[in-house]
Amino acid sequence: MSLVETKLPNLVYDYVKALPGKEINHISPSQLGGCMRKHFFAIKHVPQTTPPSAGALVNFQLGFLFEDLFTKSLESSFSPRGGLGSLQFQDQLFIEDKELNVAGTCDFLLYDKEADEYEVIDTKTESILAGGYRKREKKSFIEAHPEYEIQLGTYMLMLKRQGKNVTRGRFVTIIKDNGSMQEHFVILTPALEEKIMTRIRELNEHLKNNTIPRCECVGWMVGYCGYGDPKTQITNSTKKIVNSTCCSEELIKGDSNE
């Protein structure tokens, strides 16, 4: 193949499509706030019928690039020369609670040695259009993404169960279009703890009894669910092929609608 014939974007798409998918064997904080049936299928290793597109996979990699930038920034700032005193950090910290059957890797954990206080940090990338949507809907970042509150809260709850002093976490978002960043805080309240524990107990009961939980996909979640029905996919207003139905109970029986 000549240089002229080589399509470099295709090389990137082929690369991301060949990367191994994330496999879980336990309840995942990043999925706990989403569709419970989708989460159940993932833990049971049910093959996805409508996996993410190559473009979506590239977007995931852009998120990892932001994490890497964040790590380098913390390494620079938290050094003695950076002047942040008693603050320390860990990145890509694996946290497990075997009693709850929950495990996951949080992006960053900050620690104030003098106050003996921890804070969980997660990074997110988003389009410039996302802020406009929230403004029209009159919602904050957390109100627009209740699943994110569950995600961060679960990490905080696991750390609290380990005896660590943690009451707050935050998301740091970056707009891919212009590099603008914002912070969004989550407080670990008793109400949030109970919401998390209720979902953990319910999902563990389904896993124990091998009963399929309810599907909680609504709106855009249906369109981009990894367990959609390929036969009922449609083209949306942005010319993307998306699902119109998802999370069929037949999938657990091995019927992939093929």
C-alpha positions in Angstrom: 0.0 0.0 0.0 1.4 3.4 -0.9 1.4 6.5 1.3 -1.3 8.1 -0.8 -3.5 5.0 -0.2 -2.9 5.0 3.5 -5.9 6.4 5.5 -4.4 7.5 8.8 -7.7 8.0 10.6 -8.5 4.3 9.8 -5.3 3.3 11.6 -6.5 5.0 14.8 -10.0 3.5 14.5 -8.5 0.0 13.9 -6.3 0.5 16.9 -9.0 1.5 19.4 -11.3 -1.2 18.1 -8.6 -3.8 18.8 -8.1 -2.7 22.4 -9.5 -5.2 25.0 -12.8 -4.1 26.5 -13.1 -3.5 30.3 -14.2 -6.7 32.0 -15.8 -6.7 35.5 -16.7 -9.4 37.9 -18.2 -7.3 40.7 -20.3 -4.2 41.2 -18.6 -1.2 39.6 -18.9 2.3 41.0 -18.8 3.8 37.5 -21.8 1.7 36.5 -23.8 1.6 39.7 -25.8 4.7 39.0 -26.7 3.7 35.5 -29.1 1.0 34.1 -29.1 -1.9 36.6 -29.9 -4.5 34.0 -27.0 -3.3 31.8 -24.7 -3.5 34.9 -26.0 -7.0 35.6 -25.3 -8.1 32.0 -21.8 -6.7 32.2 -21.0 -8.5 35.5 -22.4 -11.7 33.9 -20.2 -11.2 30.9 -23.1 -11.1 28.4 -21.6 -10.0 25.1 -22.6 -6.6 23.9 -24.9 -6.5 20.9 -24.3 -2.9 20.0 -20.8 -2.0 21.4 -19.5 1.6 21.2 -18.6 2.9 17.8 -15.0 3.6 16.8 -15.6 7.3 17.3 -16.9 6.7 20.8 -13.8 4.6 21.6 -11.6 7.5 20.4 -13.5 9.8 22.8 -12.7 7.4 25.6 -9.0 7.7 24.8 -9.3 11.5 24.8 -10.6 11.1 28.4 -7.5 9.1 29.3 -5.3 11.9 27.8 -6.9 14.4 30.1 -6.3 12.1 33.1 -2.6 11.9 32.1 -2.4 15.7 31.9 -4.1 16.0 35.3 -1.5 13.5 36.8 1.4 15.5 35.4 -0.1 18.7 36.8 -0.5 17.2 40.2 3.0 15.7 40.2 4.4 19.2 39.4 2.2 21.1 41.9 2.4 18.6 44.8 6.2 18.5 44.9 7.9 20.5 47.6 8.7 23.1 45.0 5.0 23.3 44.1 4.2 24.8 47.5 1.1 22.9 48.4 2.4 21.9 51.7 0.8 18.9 53.4 -1.3 17.8 50.4 -0.6 14.5 48.8 -2.2 12.5 46.0 -2.6 9.1 44.5 -3.8 8.3 40.9 -5.5 5.2 39.5 -6.2 3.9 43.0 -7.9 0.5 43.1 -10.5 0.3 45.9 -12.3 -2.8 46.9 -15.0 -3.7 49.4 -15.4 -7.5 49.4 -18.3 -7.4 51.9 -20.3 -5.2 49.5 -19.0 -6.9 46.3 -17.9 -3.5 45.0 -14.5 -2.7 43.4 -13.2 0.0 41.1 -10.4 2.3 40.3 -10.8 6.0 41.1 -9.0 8.6 39.0 -7.4 10.5 41.9 -7.4 10.6 45.7 -6.2 13.8 47.4 -5.0 13.7 51.0 -4.5 16.6 53.4 -2.0 15.2 55.9 -2.5 18.0 58.5 -6.3 17.7 58.5 -6.2 13.9 58.0 -8.9 14.4 55.3 -9.3 12.7 51.9 -11.1 13.8 48.8 -12.0 11.7 45.7 -11.5 13.3 42.3 -12.8 12.2 38.9 -12.2 13.7 35.6 -14.7 14.0 32.7 -14.6 15.4 29.2 -17.6 16.9 27.5 -18.8 18.8 24.5 -19.3 22.6 24.5 -23.0 21.8 23.8 -23.4 20.0 27.2 -23.4 23.2 29.2 -26.0 24.8 26.9 -28.2 21.8 27.4 -28.0 22.0 31.2 -28.7 25.7 31.1 -31.9 25.2 29.0 -32.9 22.4 31.4 -32.0 24.6 34.4 -29.9 21.8 35.8 -26.5 21.7 37.5 -23.8 19.3 36.3 -24.7 16.8 39.1 -28.5 17.2 38.6 -27.9 16.4 34.9 -25.8 13.3 35.8 -27.2 11.6 38.9 -25.2 8.5 37.9 -22.0 10.5 38.5 -23.0 11.4 42.0 -23.5 7.7 42.7 -20.1 6.9 41.2 -18.2 9.4 43.3 -20.3 8.7 46.3 -19.5 5.0 46.1 -15.8 5.5 46.2 -16.2 7.8 49.1 -18.4 5.3 51.0 -15.9 2.5 50.5 -13.1 4.7 51.8 -15.3 5.7 54.8 -15.9 2.0 55.5 -12.1 1.7 55.6 -12.0 4.3 58.4 -10.8 7.2 56.3 -12.1 10.7 56.9 -13.8 11.5 53.6 -16.9 13.7 53.2 -16.4 15.4 49.8 -15.4 14.6 46.3 -15.3 16.6 43.1 -15.5 16.2 39.3 -13.1 18.2 37.1 -14.6 18.6 33.7 -12.9 19.8 30.5 -14.7 21.1 27.4 -12.9 19.4 24.5 -13.8 22.3 22.1 -11.9 25.0 24.0 -10.1 23.5 27.0 -12.3 25.3 29.6 -12.4 23.5 32.9 -14.8 23.5 35.8 -15.2 21.8 39.2 -18.4 20.2 40.5 -18.6 19.1 44.2 -20.3 16.1 45.7 -21.0 15.8 49.5 -21.4 12.3 51.0 -24.6 12.9 52.9 -26.6 10.2 54.8 -29.2 10.4 52.0 -26.6 9.7 49.3 -25.1 6.8 51.4 -28.6 5.2 51.7 -29.3 5.6 48.0 -26.0 3.9 47.2 -26.5 1.1 49.7 -30.0 0.5 48.4 -28.7 0.0 44.8 -25.9 -2.2 46.0 -28.2 -4.4 48.0 -30.7 -4.7 45.2 -28.1 -5.6 42.5 -26.3 -8.1 44.8 -29.7 -9.8 45.4 -30.2 -10.2 41.6 -26.6 -11.5 41.2 -27.1 -14.0 44.0 -30.4 -15.3 42.7 -29.5 -14.9 39.0 -32.7 -12.8 38.4 -32.7 -10.1 35.8 -33.1 -6.6 37.2 -35.3 -3.9 35.7 -34.1 -2.0 32.7 -33.5 1.7 33.7 -32.4 3.0 30.2 -34.4 6.1 29.3 -34.0 8.7 26.6 -30.6 9.0 25.1 -29.4 6.0 27.2 -31.5 3.7 25.1 -29.8 4.9 21.9 -26.3 4.3 23.2 -26.8 1.2 25.3 -24.4 -1.6 24.6 -27.2 -4.1 24.7 -29.4 -2.7 22.0 -31.3 -4.7 19.4 -29.5 -4.3 16.1 -32.7 -5.1 14.2 -34.5 -2.0 15.5 -31.7 0.6 15.2 -32.6 3.9 13.6 -30.7 7.0 12.3 -31.1 10.0 14.7 -31.1 13.7 13.9 -27.3 13.9 13.9 -27.1 11.0 11.3 -25.9 8.5 13.9 -27.2 5.0 14.0 -28.6 4.4 17.5 -30.8 1.9 19.3 -34.6 2.3 19.6 -34.8 -0.7 22.0 -32.3 -2.2 24.4 -31.6 -4.6 27.3 -33.7 -7.6 26.1 -34.1 -10.3 28.7 -33.3 -12.8 26.0 -29.7 -11.7 26.0 -29.0 -13.6 29.3 -30.1 -16.7 27.5 -27.5 -16.3 24.8 -29.9 -14.9 22.2 -28.0 -12.0 20.6 -30.7 -11.3 18.0 -28.5 -12.5 15.2 
